[in-house]
């Protein structure tokens, strides 16, 4: 073709009417498929939302039933409940109030001063209480906790001077347990009950020679000459040992005076025999004047008070508190604490114990 000759654009290909109709149908089919896909997707999303709503409703009902169950347990554990085998009596009749001191007399435990004092107060102050029995099964505890219960027990008796009060000793009533019991005007025990242990003990260990054999040394630093009192990795200094012994003697004397005030002229032996940490059976304790007679809670209520309607005023730790303590303990044990932090959680290797 001559380059000077004018050029023309090529015409587009011709499409027949039938082909144009076929292409339009394909586009409409594609659009219809897209609409159906959106509808399916919307139905799936709606079904998922409905399922989540049902799950939430089910979870809420489950939580409601758990809460109701826990509330029922809390209600059942409320102090002042009648002892099960003595039910069926009128709520307006007089009853014998029982408070149970179990286990160690230590803060944060069921036998803590706070729990026992609260139970005793509710027992004495209830309008239908005819008499009070403090039921004791304890190896002892700390002098502070035992002393608090002793003082409160005496104070409540003075406020309710007309009310008969007893202590009923079970398997063991030793140390701080007997300190508390001695506040009762009358003490009864089983013939095999272990009674006594009127003394004070402070325990610890010394590892100085062990470190020397291992080629180790203690690098303890303190601000205060006696801050590391009775440190197990350093020698015991005579003046520190004497200081601690004086503390033990003073607390021992407080214990002795509490027993002498509570028992008075009923004690049938001298200090050298009674207050040196020995324990005796219930039968022997009667002869020594530490116990007034042999008997149980049922014996006291039936034979002495003449009222077998027993109502338990013991303060029980509720389910939620016990559960939270277990969870807190588990969480604390799982923490990646360093050695210094772990030691900080423990007051020391030595501790006060009644034994």
ABEGO torsion letter per residue (X at the ends): XBAABBBBBBBBBBBBAAAAAAAAAAAAAAAAAAAAAAAAAAAAAAAAAAAAAAAAAAAAAAAAAAAAAAAAAAAAABBGBBBAAABGBBAABBBBBBBBBBEBBBBGBAABAAAAAAAAAAAAABAABABBBBBBBBAEEBAAAAAAAAAAAAAAAAABAABBBBBBBBABBBEAAAAAAAABABBBBBAABBBEGBBBBBBBBBAAAAAAAAGBBBBBBBBEAAAABGBAABBBBAAAAAAAAAAAAAAAAAAAAAAAAAAEAABABBAAAAAAGBBBBAAAAAAAGABABBEBAAAAAAAAAGBABBBBABBBBBAAAAAAAAAAAAAAAABBBBAAAAAAABAEABBBBBX
